[in-house]
């Protein structure tokens, strides 16, 4: 699993928990629905500003959207844990 895939799973879970559509989330954070779709399918890596918009619109934290991902300096690679559930 890549960091983009983990972010996608976290974003999809947070949006579903909030009970809103991709279109509604896009409206709340001033992004097009297709951008939300790309992020949820790991088709695009989000910028910091996008992560902040998404977190605020979903009433969660950037850390929650990025949970399960870390950089391993010794191995010079990302460590990504599969999402729970």
N, C-alpha and C positions, 0 to 999 in steps of 0.2 A: 504494500500500500504506500502510495506517495503522500507527501504533505498536502497536495491539492485534493487528493481523494479523501483524506481525513477531514480537511476543512469543509469539503462538500457535504460529507456526512453530518458534521456538526451543524452546518448551516441549515440543512434540510430538517434535522431534528428540532432545532430551535424554532424554525418557521412553523413546522407542524404543531409543536407544542403551543405556539401562540395562536394557532387556529386561523391562519391567514393564507391567502393564495400568493403565488409568486407575483402576480400583478399588484396586489395590495402592498406587498413588501416593497416592490419597486417604487410604487407611488409614495410610500412613507419615507424612503431614503433617496428619492430623486434619481433612480436608476431605471432603465428600461427592463421590462419583464424578461426579455431575451438575455440580458446580462445576468439576472438572477438565475435563469435556467442554466446558462453556461457555468456559473459558479457552482451550482448544485450538481452538475455533471462532471466537475473537475476539468472542464474545458478551458478554464481561464484561471490564472493565479491572481488573487485580489491584491490591490495596492492598500497601503496603510489607511488612507482616507476612506476607502470602500469598506474595510473592516470596521472602522469606527462608525460609519453611517449604518451599516447592518446591525451592529451591536446595539446602538442607540435605538434604532427602529424596532428591534426585537426585545428591548428592555432586558438585555443581558450584557455581558462584558466581552471585550475583545479576547480576554484570556479564555473564556468559555468557548468561543468560536475556534480558538486555536488549541484547545486541550488535546492532549495525546500526541503532541509533536514536540520534538526537541532537537537541538543541534548537538552532535557528539564531537567535540573538538579532537579527541584522540583518534577517532576513526575518520575524521573529516567527512562526515555524512549525517543525514537526518535520521533520527530514530522516530518511527511512527508506530503507535499502538493501535490495534483495531478498535473501532468504537464498541462500547458496551451495548448489548441488546440488539 
